Amino acid sequence: MNQGEQSKLKQAGRLTISTIKMNEKTITIFGTGRARPGDNAYNLAYKTGRLLARAGFTIANGGYGGTMLAAAKGAAEASGQIIGVTCAAFKSSTANEYITREIVTDSLDERLNTLIKLGHAYVVLAGGTGTLLELANVWELKNKGFLDADKPIILVGGFWLPLLDLIASDDSQSSRHIKHIDEPEQIIDLIIDS
């Protein structure tokens, strides 16, 4: 999709989750909005977006900067589709230029719920409290059986491993639904095998 088509789509008005084909294989990517070009988190996000798009997946993320921008840029450079789920409550923020479809939500809760509903898998990169909220939400939904078994949660890199160890010290079964990989190249196989 060229920039003119992207612009027309954005100008067409607010999209909703019901306008997205649920049979579309969408991978939701969570990560920090603070990553900058050259940062490890930024580079991992870029590579992840590019690899997923090359494999034919649509990516969804929060639509703003940092790893969201990096993953979107990587996917766009591989001619991929990028769904940005933004939040009207963030009045001074606008979606990054690589988003091909934007869903504007009214609240942070609605934004997170939309990202979860869109995902056929969840890729979690390094991040702060927002990313922690996203990870904890999909993790608990998975542990309680509210997410399909074939929707993997994939941690890229070692950032979240101390948290997994901490939670496992209370419940050794709590991490059974979490997959950990070091390199984005492993994501495709994990998604296909799920």
GROMACS elastic network, one bead per residue, 0.5 to 0.9 nm:
[ bonds ]
;  ai    aj funct       b0    kb
    1     4     6  0.81398   500
    1     5     6  0.60532   500
    1     6     6  0.66100   500
    1    76     6  0.87838   500
    1    79     6  0.70716   500
    1    80     6  0.82095   500
    1    81     6  0.80111   500
    1   100     6  0.76949   500
    2     5     6  0.53926   500
    2     6     6  0.62853   500
    2     7     6  0.87094   500
    2    79     6  0.89526   500
    3     7     6  0.59961   500
    3     8     6  0.85529   500
    3    97     6  0.88515   500
    3    98     6  0.86892   500
    3   100     6  0.85542   500
    4     7     6  0.50662   500
    4     8     6  0.62174   500
    4     9     6  0.86033   500
    5     8     6  0.51018   500
    5     9     6  0.61498   500
    5    10     6  0.86392   500
    5   100     6  0.83900   500
    6     9     6  0.51103   500
    6    10     6  0.62232   500
    6    11     6  0.86123   500
    6    97     6  0.89900   500
    6    98     6  0.85205   500
    6    99     6  0.76654   500
    6   100     6  0.51998   500
    6   101     6  0.73793   500
    7    10     6  0.51370   500
    7    11     6  0.61347   500
    7    12     6  0.85751   500
    7   100     6  0.81514   500
    8    11     6  0.50253   500
    8    12     6  0.60458   500
    9    12     6  0.50823   500
    9    13     6  0.75765   500
    9   100     6  0.73538   500
    9   101     6  0.67311   500
    9   102     6  0.85024   500
   10    13     6  0.62883   500
   10    14     6  0.77175   500
   10    15     6  0.86060   500
   10    99     6  0.88225   500
   10   100     6  0.75737   500
   10   101     6  0.65770   500
   10   102     6  0.66658   500
   11    14     6  0.82957   500
   12    15     6  0.83278   500
   14   102     6  0.72762   500
   14   103     6  0.62621   500
   14   104     6  0.62361   500
   15    18     6  0.80725   500
   15    19     6  0.63275   500
   15    20     6  0.82414   500
   15   101     6  0.75980   500
   15   102     6  0.63510   500
   15   104     6  0.69427   500
   16    19     6  0.54679   500
   16    20     6  0.72966   500
   16   102     6  0.85174   500
   16   103     6  0.56017   500
   16   104     6  0.74929   500
   16   105     6  0.83007   500
   17    20     6  0.54226   500
   17    21     6  0.84216   500
   17    22     6  0.86453   500
   17   103     6  0.70659   500
   17   114     6  0.68427   500
   17   117     6  0.82614   500
   17   118     6  0.75768   500
   18    21     6  0.74268   500
   18    22     6  0.81627   500
   19    22     6  0.88386   500
   20    23     6  0.86996   500
   20    24     6  0.77431   500
   20   118     6  0.82855   500
   21    24     6  0.53567   500
   21    25     6  0.88599   500
   22    25     6  0.76800   500
   22    26     6  0.83694   500
   22   117     6  0.88830   500
   22   118     6  0.71696   500
   23    26     6  0.85060   500
   24    57     6  0.79353   500
   24    58     6  0.73085   500
   24   118     6  0.89160   500
   24   120     6  0.88599   500
   25    56     6  0.80678   500
   25    57     6  0.55013   500
   25    58     6  0.61158   500
   25    59     6  0.84265   500
   25   118     6  0.87172   500
   25   119     6  0.78159   500
   25   120     6  0.62711   500
   25   121     6  0.88150   500
   26    57     6  0.57923   500
   26    59     6  0.53366   500
   26    60     6  0.65495   500
   26    83     6  0.87340   500
   26   118     6  0.62741   500
   26   119     6  0.53247   500
   26   120     6  0.56375   500
   26   121     6  0.74113   500
   27    52     6  0.79631   500
   27    57     6  0.67373   500
   27    58     6  0.62645   500
   27    60     6  0.60519   500
   27    61     6  0.85823   500
   27   118     6  0.75808   500
   27   120     6  0.55703   500
   27   121     6  0.50802   500
   27   122     6  0.60047   500
   27   123     6  0.72452   500
   28    58     6  0.86527   500
   28    59     6  0.58046   500
   28    61     6  0.56958   500
   28   115     6  0.63264   500
   28   116     6  0.72343   500
   28   118     6  0.70270   500
   28   120     6  0.74184   500
   28   121     6  0.62829   500
   28   123     6  0.62138   500
   28   124     6  0.85048   500
   29    45     6  0.83701   500
   29    48     6  0.88032   500
   29    49     6  0.84784   500
   29    59     6  0.70147   500
   29    60     6  0.62058   500
   29    61     6  0.52767   500
   29    62     6  0.82677   500
   29    67     6  0.87132   500
   29    68     6  0.76995   500
   29    71     6  0.79625   500
   29   115     6  0.86574   500
   29   119     6  0.86020   500
   29   121     6  0.85308   500
   29   122     6  0.58680   500
   29   124     6  0.59348   500
   29   125     6  0.75459   500
   30    60     6  0.88158   500
   30    61     6  0.63529   500
   30    62     6  0.76296   500
   30    67     6  0.80037   500
   30    68     6  0.76374   500
   30   122     6  0.73910   500
   30   123     6  0.61831   500
   30   125     6  0.60687   500
   30   126     6  0.83368   500
   30   127     6  0.81079   500
   30   130     6  0.88379   500
   30   131     6  0.60269   500
   30   134     6  0.69099   500
   30   135     6  0.77390   500
   31    34     6  0.89284   500
   31    35     6  0.87392   500
   31    41     6  0.81173   500
   31    45     6  0.80579   500
   31    61     6  0.85459   500
   31    62     6  0.88441   500
   31    66     6  0.79304   500
   31    67     6  0.56457   500
   31    68     6  0.68681   500
   31   123     6  0.85575   500
   31   124     6  0.60614   500
   31   126     6  0.56101   500
   31   127     6  0.50448   500
   31   128     6  0.79697   500
   31   130     6  0.81201   500
   31   131     6  0.54770   500
   31   132     6  0.88680   500
   31   134     6  0.88382   500
   32    35     6  0.61583   500
   32    41     6  0.79580   500
   32    42     6  0.87973   500
   32    65     6  0.83893   500
   32    66     6  0.60151   500
   32    67     6  0.56860   500
   32    68     6  0.74972   500
   32   125     6  0.74619   500
   32   126     6  0.63469   500
   32   128     6  0.62054   500
   32   129     6  0.88449   500
   32   130     6  0.75421   500
   32   131     6  0.63828   500
   33    36     6  0.86293   500
   33    62     6  0.88407   500
   33    64     6  0.70431   500
   33    65     6  0.51793   500
   33    67     6  0.58357   500
   33    68     6  0.65739   500
   33    69     6  0.82560   500
   33   127     6  0.77372   500
   33   128     6  0.87112   500
   33   130     6  0.89595   500
   34    42     6  0.89830   500
   34    65     6  0.71781   500
   34    67     6  0.75245   500
   34   127     6  0.81767   500
   34   128     6  0.88669   500
   35    38     6  0.85176   500
   35    39     6  0.61801   500
   35    40     6  0.81758   500
   35    41     6  0.61426   500
   35    42     6  0.53835   500
   35    65     6  0.78152   500
   35    67     6  0.58523   500
   35    68     6  0.89673   500
   35    70     6  0.85907   500
   35   127     6  0.86837   500
   36    39     6  0.55902   500
   36    40     6  0.87964   500
   36    41     6  0.81428   500
   36    42     6  0.59641   500
   36    43     6  0.88495   500
   36    65     6  0.85191   500
   36    66     6  0.58019   500
   36    67     6  0.79330   500
   36    70     6  0.85515   500
   37    40     6  0.85181   500
   37    41     6  0.88898   500
   37    42     6  0.58466   500
   37    43     6  0.71417   500
   37    66     6  0.81496   500
   37    70     6  0.79094   500
   38    41     6  0.84516   500
   38    42     6  0.65977   500
   38    43     6  0.64800   500
   39    42     6  0.51579   500
   39    43     6  0.62339   500
   39    44     6  0.86384   500
   40    43     6  0.51302   500
   40    44     6  0.61039   500
   40    45     6  0.85587   500
   41    44     6  0.51529   500
   41    45     6  0.61300   500
   41    46     6  0.86099   500
   41    66     6  0.84418   500
   41    67     6  0.66371   500
   41    70     6  0.89559   500
   41   125     6  0.69286   500
   41   126     6  0.63324   500
   41   127     6  0.84474   500
   41   157     6  0.89121   500
   42    45     6  0.51504   500
   42    46     6  0.61628   500
   42    47     6  0.86391   500
   42    66     6  0.65113   500
   42    67     6  0.51510   500
   42    68     6  0.86339   500
   42    69     6  0.84735   500
   42    70     6  0.57181   500
   42    71     6  0.79238   500
   43    46     6  0.51123   500
   43    47     6  0.61538   500
   43    48     6  0.84784   500
   43    67     6  0.82590   500
   43    70     6  0.72160   500
   43    71     6  0.86575   500
   44    47     6  0.51868   500
   44    48     6  0.59819   500
   44    49     6  0.86055   500
   44    67     6  0.82014   500
   44    70     6  0.83649   500
   44    71     6  0.81894   500
   44   125     6  0.78628   500
   44   156     6  0.80494   500
   44   157     6  0.85714   500
   44   183     6  0.79499   500
   44   184     6  0.69614   500
   45    49     6  0.61104   500
   45    50     6  0.85169   500
   45    66     6  0.87791   500
   45    67     6  0.53376   500
   45    68     6  0.74618   500
   45    69     6  0.84142   500
   45    70     6  0.54821   500
   45    72     6  0.84057   500
   45    74     6  0.77676   500
   45   125     6  0.73097   500
   45   184     6  0.85085   500
   46    49     6  0.53090   500
   46    50     6  0.62007   500
   46    51     6  0.86518   500
   46    67     6  0.73819   500
   46    68     6  0.87758   500
   46    69     6  0.81023   500
   46    72     6  0.72315   500
   46    73     6  0.64816   500
   46    75     6  0.75616   500
   47    50     6  0.51375   500
   47    51     6  0.60795   500
   47    52     6  0.85589   500
   47    70     6  0.82581   500
   47    71     6  0.70706   500
   47    74     6  0.61538   500
   47    75     6  0.84616   500
   47   184     6  0.67746   500
   47   185     6  0.84598   500
   48    51     6  0.52391   500
   48    52     6  0.61109   500
   48    53     6  0.85497   500
   48    70     6  0.89419   500
   48    71     6  0.63036   500
   48    74     6  0.73460   500
   48    75     6  0.81053   500
   48   123     6  0.88039   500
   48   183     6  0.88191   500
   48   184     6  0.53823   500
   48   185     6  0.76790   500
   48   187     6  0.80548   500
   49    52     6  0.52810   500
   49    53     6  0.61241   500
   49    54     6  0.85770   500
   49    58     6  0.89575   500
   49    59     6  0.69787   500
   49    70     6  0.75700   500
   49    72     6  0.61223   500
   49    73     6  0.73690   500
   49    76     6  0.81859   500
   49    78     6  0.85260   500
   49    80     6  0.84695   500
   49    82     6  0.89950   500
   50    53     6  0.52530   500
   50    54     6  0.61407   500
   50    55     6  0.86561   500
   50    71     6  0.70276   500
   50    72     6  0.81403   500
   50    73     6  0.77779   500
   50    76     6  0.74663   500
   50    77     6  0.69578   500
   50    78     6  0.57008   500
   50    79     6  0.87631   500
   50    80     6  0.78636   500
   51    54     6  0.51400   500
   51    55     6  0.62592   500
   51    56     6  0.88355   500
   51    57     6  0.88418   500
   51    74     6  0.78961   500
   51    75     6  0.74416   500
   51    78     6  0.80419   500
   51   184     6  0.75738   500
   51   185     6  0.71183   500
   51   187     6  0.85693   500
   51   188     6  0.79374   500
   52    55     6  0.51069   500
   52    56     6  0.65000   500
   52    57     6  0.53279   500
   52    58     6  0.73292   500
   52    59     6  0.73239   500
   52    74     6  0.89965   500
   52    75     6  0.70846   500
   52    78     6  0.89198   500
   52    80     6  0.82282   500
   52   187     6  0.81344   500
   52   188     6  0.70770   500
   53    56     6  0.50698   500
   53    57     6  0.50835   500
   53    58     6  0.62467   500
   53    59     6  0.73384   500
   53    74     6  0.80113   500
   53    75     6  0.50392   500
   53    76     6  0.77946   500
   53    77     6  0.87681   500
   53    78     6  0.59017   500
   53    79     6  0.69697   500
   53    81     6  0.71906   500
   53    82     6  0.88345   500
   54    57     6  0.73973   500
   54    75     6  0.76502   500
   54    78     6  0.58140   500
   54    79     6  0.77785   500
   54    80     6  0.71579   500
   55   188     6  0.74744   500
   56    80     6  0.73182   500
   56    81     6  0.89111   500
   57    80     6  0.74036   500
   57    81     6  0.77317   500
   58    75     6  0.82689   500
   58    80     6  0.63583   500
   58    82     6  0.59070   500
   58    83     6  0.74738   500
   59    71     6  0.81593   500
   59    72     6  0.76162   500
   59    75     6  0.75496   500
   59    80     6  0.78922   500
   59    81     6  0.64815   500
   59    82     6  0.50253   500
   59    83     6  0.61773   500
   59    84     6  0.85574   500
   59   119     6  0.84738   500
   60    63     6  0.78530   500
   60    68     6  0.88179   500
   60    72     6  0.84397   500
   60    81     6  0.85942   500
   60    82     6  0.57692   500
   60    84     6  0.58062   500
   60    85     6  0.71796   500
   60   115     6  0.68100   500
   60   118     6  0.73795   500
   60   119     6  0.74719   500
   61    64     6  0.82895   500
   61    68     6  0.59727   500
   61    69     6  0.89292   500
   61    71     6  0.83799   500
   61    72     6  0.81794   500
   61    82     6  0.78923   500
   61    83     6  0.65388   500
   61    84     6  0.53465   500
   61    85     6  0.61170   500
   61    86     6  0.85543   500
   61   115     6  0.67990   500
   62    65     6  0.85537   500
   62    68     6  0.62024   500
   62    69     6  0.89759   500
   62    83     6  0.83330   500
   62    84     6  0.53674   500
   62    86     6  0.56069   500
   62    87     6  0.83993   500
   62    95     6  0.84355   500
   62   111     6  0.77807   500
   62   112     6  0.84604   500
   62   115     6  0.77740   500
   63    68     6  0.57148   500
   63    69     6  0.68348   500
   63    72     6  0.79434   500
   63    82     6  0.85890   500
   63    83     6  0.72950   500
   63    85     6  0.56204   500
   63    86     6  0.57689   500
   63    94     6  0.81677   500
   63    95     6  0.51430   500
   63    96     6  0.60131   500
   63    98     6  0.86024   500
   63    99     6  0.66808   500
   63   102     6  0.76570   500
   64    67     6  0.84789   500
   64    68     6  0.57084   500
   64    69     6  0.60003   500
   64    84     6  0.76349   500
   64    85     6  0.87489   500
   64    86     6  0.73990   500
   64    93     6  0.73357   500
   64    94     6  0.67131   500
   64    95     6  0.50343   500
   64    96     6  0.52525   500
   65    68     6  0.53551   500
   65    70     6  0.75554   500
   65    95     6  0.80668   500
   65    96     6  0.65854   500
   66    69     6  0.54129   500
   66    70     6  0.62882   500
   66    71     6  0.87540   500
   67    71     6  0.59227   500
   67    72     6  0.82877   500
   67   125     6  0.80723   500
   67   126     6  0.89141   500
   67   127     6  0.89587   500
   68    71     6  0.54412   500
   68    72     6  0.61572   500
   68    73     6  0.85540   500
   68    84     6  0.84744   500
   68    96     6  0.83158   500
   69    72     6  0.50735   500
   69    73     6  0.59539   500
   69    74     6  0.85551   500
   69    95     6  0.88586   500
   69    96     6  0.61756   500
   69    97     6  0.82126   500
   69    98     6  0.72681   500
   69    99     6  0.85599   500
   70    73     6  0.50845   500
   70    74     6  0.61808   500
   70    75     6  0.86143   500
   71    74     6  0.51221   500
   71    75     6  0.61501   500
   71    76     6  0.85102   500
   71    82     6  0.88451   500
   72    75     6  0.51061   500
   72    76     6  0.59564   500
   72    77     6  0.85318   500
   72    80     6  0.85326   500
   72    81     6  0.84665   500
   72    82     6  0.60839   500
   72    83     6  0.85922   500
   72    84     6  0.86245   500
   72    96     6  0.82236   500
   72    97     6  0.86598   500
   72    98     6  0.55604   500
   72    99     6  0.65238   500
   73    76     6  0.50410   500
   73    77     6  0.61167   500
   73    78     6  0.86606   500
   73    97     6  0.84813   500
   73    98     6  0.57579   500
   73    99     6  0.85295   500
   74    77     6  0.52854   500
   74    78     6  0.65376   500
   74    79     6  0.89185   500
   74    80     6  0.84749   500
   75    78     6  0.51263   500
   75    79     6  0.63742   500
   75    81     6  0.69298   500
   75    82     6  0.70272   500
   75    98     6  0.83921   500
   76    80     6  0.50709   500
   76    81     6  0.68660   500
   76    82     6  0.73470   500
   76    98     6  0.61874   500
   76    99     6  0.81606   500
   76   100     6  0.85079   500
   77    80     6  0.73119   500
   80   100     6  0.87617   500
   81    99     6  0.77345   500
   81   100     6  0.60273   500
   81   101     6  0.77980   500
   82    98     6  0.71997   500
   82    99     6  0.51242   500
   82   100     6  0.52103   500
   82   101     6  0.63302   500
   82   102     6  0.84015   500
   83    99     6  0.59451   500
   83   100     6  0.61777   500
   83   102     6  0.56536   500
   83   103     6  0.72630   500
   84    95     6  0.69444   500
   84    96     6  0.82740   500
   84    98     6  0.89392   500
   84    99     6  0.56825   500
   84   100     6  0.76761   500
   84   101     6  0.62368   500
   84   103     6  0.61942   500
   84   104     6  0.82210   500
   84   115     6  0.89590   500
   85    95     6  0.85154   500
   85   101     6  0.85742   500
   85   102     6  0.58550   500
   85   104     6  0.59148   500
   85   105     6  0.70237   500
   85   111     6  0.61578   500
   85   112     6  0.83795   500
   85   114     6  0.73489   500
   85   115     6  0.68215   500
   86    89     6  0.89441   500
   86    90     6  0.81621   500
   86    93     6  0.86591   500
   86    94     6  0.79699   500
   86    95     6  0.68355   500
   86   102     6  0.70368   500
   86   103     6  0.61864   500
   86   105     6  0.60499   500
   86   106     6  0.86316   500
   86   108     6  0.87312   500
   86   111     6  0.66143   500
   87    90     6  0.56914   500
   87    91     6  0.81711   500
   87    93     6  0.85496   500
   87   103     6  0.83886   500
   87   104     6  0.54742   500
   87   106     6  0.56674   500
   87   107     6  0.59225   500
   87   108     6  0.64575   500
   87   110     6  0.83497   500
   87   111     6  0.63500   500
   88    91     6  0.60437   500
   88    93     6  0.85904   500
   88   104     6  0.62660   500
   88   105     6  0.59820   500
   88   106     6  0.51752   500
   88   107     6  0.69354   500
   88   108     6  0.89416   500
   89    92     6  0.87774   500
   89   105     6  0.82977   500
   89   106     6  0.62607   500
   89   107     6  0.61464   500
   89   108     6  0.77599   500
   90    93     6  0.55745   500
   90    94     6  0.83280   500
   90   107     6  0.88785   500
   91    94     6  0.80730   500
   94    97     6  0.89638   500
   95    98     6  0.82772   500
   95    99     6  0.68910   500
   95   102     6  0.76110   500
   96    99     6  0.60737   500
   97   100     6  0.82767   500
   99   102     6  0.65905   500
  103   111     6  0.86213   500
  103   114     6  0.86440   500
  104   111     6  0.78887   500
  105   108     6  0.76349   500
  105   109     6  0.88106   500
  105   110     6  0.59685   500
  105   111     6  0.55119   500
  105   114     6  0.82585   500
  106   109     6  0.85308   500
  106   110     6  0.66380   500
  106   111     6  0.75356   500
  107   110     6  0.52095   500
  107   111     6  0.61874   500
  107   112     6  0.87550   500
  108   112     6  0.62526   500
  108   113     6  0.85852   500
  109   112     6  0.52498   500
  109   113     6  0.61016   500
  109   114     6  0.85160   500
  110   113     6  0.50594   500
  110   114     6  0.60020   500
  110   115     6  0.85932   500
  111   114     6  0.51949   500
  111   115     6  0.63089   500
  111   116     6  0.87134   500
  112   115     6  0.51164   500
  112   116     6  0.62091   500
  112   117     6  0.86387   500
  112   133     6  0.89503   500
  112   134     6  0.69121   500
  112   137     6  0.86444   500
  113   116     6  0.50734   500
  113   117     6  0.61161   500
  113   118     6  0.86150   500
  114   117     6  0.50547   500
  114   118     6  0.61269   500
  114   119     6  0.86751   500
  115   118     6  0.52272   500
  115   119     6  0.63226   500
  116   119     6  0.53471   500
  116   120     6  0.84917   500
  116   121     6  0.88648   500
  116   122     6  0.80248   500
  116   134     6  0.86631   500
  116   137     6  0.87747   500
  116   138     6  0.71373   500
  117   120     6  0.82115   500
  118   121     6  0.89217   500
  119   122     6  0.62654   500
  119   151     6  0.76864   500
  120   148     6  0.87935   500
  120   150     6  0.78208   500
  120   151     6  0.52390   500
  120   152     6  0.76832   500
  120   191     6  0.85296   500
  121   150     6  0.79985   500
  121   153     6  0.61165   500
  121   154     6  0.77057   500
  121   191     6  0.68500   500
  122   135     6  0.86450   500
  122   138     6  0.80176   500
  122   151     6  0.73056   500
  122   152     6  0.62269   500
  122   154     6  0.60310   500
  122   155     6  0.84268   500
  123   152     6  0.82717   500
  123   153     6  0.60672   500
  123   155     6  0.59817   500
  123   156     6  0.70711   500
  123   187     6  0.82506   500
  124   127     6  0.84643   500
  124   131     6  0.76735   500
  124   134     6  0.85009   500
  124   135     6  0.69101   500
  124   153     6  0.73701   500
  124   154     6  0.60377   500
  124   156     6  0.62020   500
  124   160     6  0.88518   500
  125   131     6  0.80209   500
  125   154     6  0.87171   500
  125   155     6  0.62252   500
  125   156     6  0.54538   500
  125   157     6  0.71053   500
  125   159     6  0.77320   500
  125   160     6  0.83933   500
  126   131     6  0.75242   500
  126   132     6  0.89739   500
  126   155     6  0.84977   500
  126   156     6  0.77838   500
  126   157     6  0.76036   500
  126   158     6  0.82855   500
  126   159     6  0.55920   500
  126   160     6  0.70966   500
  127   130     6  0.72092   500
  127   131     6  0.51282   500
  127   132     6  0.69723   500
  127   159     6  0.82374   500
  127   160     6  0.89217   500
  128   131     6  0.54562   500
  128   132     6  0.61259   500
  128   133     6  0.87217   500
  129   133     6  0.60733   500
  129   134     6  0.86031   500
  130   133     6  0.51163   500
  130   134     6  0.63827   500
  130   135     6  0.87262   500
  131   135     6  0.60840   500
  131   136     6  0.84280   500
  132   135     6  0.50972   500
  132   136     6  0.59123   500
  132   137     6  0.83856   500
  132   160     6  0.89899   500
  133   136     6  0.51443   500
  133   137     6  0.60058   500
  133   138     6  0.87504   500
  134   137     6  0.52103   500
  134   138     6  0.64181   500
  134   139     6  0.84485   500
  135   138     6  0.54897   500
  135   139     6  0.58892   500
  135   140     6  0.84907   500
  135   153     6  0.83802   500
  136   139     6  0.50184   500
  136   140     6  0.59683   500
  136   141     6  0.84451   500
  137   140     6  0.53556   500
  137   141     6  0.61406   500
  137   142     6  0.85144   500
  138   141     6  0.50660   500
  138   142     6  0.59792   500
  138   143     6  0.85238   500
  138   147     6  0.77903   500
  138   153     6  0.76493   500
  139   142     6  0.51112   500
  139   143     6  0.61251   500
  139   144     6  0.86536   500
  139   153     6  0.74611   500
  139   174     6  0.85961   500
  139   175     6  0.82860   500
  139   177     6  0.75614   500
  139   178     6  0.76736   500
  140   144     6  0.60694   500
  140   145     6  0.84696   500
  140   146     6  0.84864   500
  140   174     6  0.88413   500
  141   144     6  0.52637   500
  141   145     6  0.61890   500
  141   147     6  0.57831   500
  142   145     6  0.51060   500
  142   146     6  0.57775   500
  142   148     6  0.73883   500
  142   149     6  0.75573   500
  142   151     6  0.86084   500
  142   152     6  0.89167   500
  142   153     6  0.86891   500
  142   177     6  0.69834   500
  143   146     6  0.76962   500
  143   147     6  0.83072   500
  143   174     6  0.69208   500
  143   175     6  0.84572   500
  143   176     6  0.83982   500
  143   177     6  0.72561   500
  144   147     6  0.80155   500
  145   148     6  0.70880   500
  145   149     6  0.77541   500
  146   149     6  0.89823   500
  147   150     6  0.83840   500
  147   151     6  0.69787   500
  148   151     6  0.56052   500
  148   152     6  0.86689   500
  149   152     6  0.72901   500
  149   177     6  0.83416   500
  149   194     6  0.78847   500
  150   191     6  0.83529   500
  150   193     6  0.86809   500
  151   191     6  0.78469   500
  151   194     6  0.68392   500
  152   177     6  0.69323   500
  152   178     6  0.70677   500
  152   179     6  0.72234   500
  152   190     6  0.77149   500
  152   191     6  0.67758   500
  152   194     6  0.65852   500
  153   177     6  0.67202   500
  153   178     6  0.52333   500
  153   179     6  0.60760   500
  153   180     6  0.84945   500
  154   177     6  0.89235   500
  154   178     6  0.61084   500
  154   180     6  0.56909   500
  154   181     6  0.71773   500
  154   187     6  0.74811   500
  154   190     6  0.81372   500
  154   191     6  0.88405   500
  155   158     6  0.78152   500
  155   159     6  0.84032   500
  155   160     6  0.72468   500
  155   161     6  0.86029   500
  155   178     6  0.72743   500
  155   179     6  0.61452   500
  155   181     6  0.62324   500
  155   182     6  0.82606   500
  156   159     6  0.80064   500
  156   160     6  0.86308   500
  156   179     6  0.87288   500
  156   180     6  0.61707   500
  156   181     6  0.51807   500
  156   182     6  0.55883   500
  156   183     6  0.65380   500
  156   184     6  0.66996   500
  156   187     6  0.84919   500
  157   160     6  0.77758   500
  157   161     6  0.84637   500
  157   180     6  0.73836   500
  157   181     6  0.61736   500
  157   183     6  0.68444   500
  157   184     6  0.86727   500
  158   161     6  0.54102   500
  158   162     6  0.81729   500
  158   180     6  0.80254   500
  158   181     6  0.81537   500
  158   182     6  0.70061   500
  159   162     6  0.73667   500
  159   163     6  0.84937   500
  160   163     6  0.53500   500
  160   164     6  0.64736   500
  160   165     6  0.89064   500
  161   164     6  0.50216   500
  161   165     6  0.62468   500
  161   166     6  0.86197   500
  161   180     6  0.83486   500
  162   165     6  0.50740   500
  162   166     6  0.61494   500
  162   167     6  0.87137   500
  163   167     6  0.61913   500
  163   168     6  0.84317   500
  164   167     6  0.52670   500
  164   168     6  0.59897   500
  164   169     6  0.86479   500
  164   174     6  0.83839   500
  164   175     6  0.66314   500
  164   178     6  0.88009   500
  165   168     6  0.50030   500
  165   169     6  0.62640   500
  165   172     6  0.88546   500
  165   175     6  0.87702   500
  166   169     6  0.52867   500
  166   170     6  0.72899   500
  167   170     6  0.55321   500
  167   171     6  0.63091   500
  167   172     6  0.76926   500
  167   174     6  0.70148   500
  167   175     6  0.79045   500
  168   173     6  0.69479   500
  168   174     6  0.61456   500
  168   175     6  0.67726   500
  169   172     6  0.63354   500
  170   174     6  0.85071   500
  171   174     6  0.54471   500
  171   175     6  0.83247   500
  172   175     6  0.70618   500
  172   176     6  0.83072   500
  173   176     6  0.55630   500
  173   177     6  0.87520   500
  174   177     6  0.75393   500
  174   178     6  0.85742   500
  175   178     6  0.52634   500
  175   179     6  0.83060   500
  176   179     6  0.80134   500
  179   190     6  0.81929   500
  181   184     6  0.73395   500
  181   185     6  0.89472   500
  181   186     6  0.66207   500
  181   187     6  0.75916   500
  182   185     6  0.87987   500
  182   186     6  0.79126   500
  183   186     6  0.60189   500
  183   187     6  0.78427   500
  184   187     6  0.54345   500
  184   188     6  0.81204   500
  185   188     6  0.67120   500
  185   189     6  0.81889   500
  186   189     6  0.57508   500
  186   190     6  0.65517   500
  186   191     6  0.89783   500
  187   190     6  0.51837   500
  187   191     6  0.62100   500
  187   192     6  0.86337   500
  188   191     6  0.52085   500
  188   192     6  0.61326   500
  188   193     6  0.84961   500
  189   192     6  0.51301   500
  189   193     6  0.59174   500
  189   194     6  0.85422   500
  190   193     6  0.51551   500
  190   194     6  0.62054   500
  191   194     6  0.53005   500
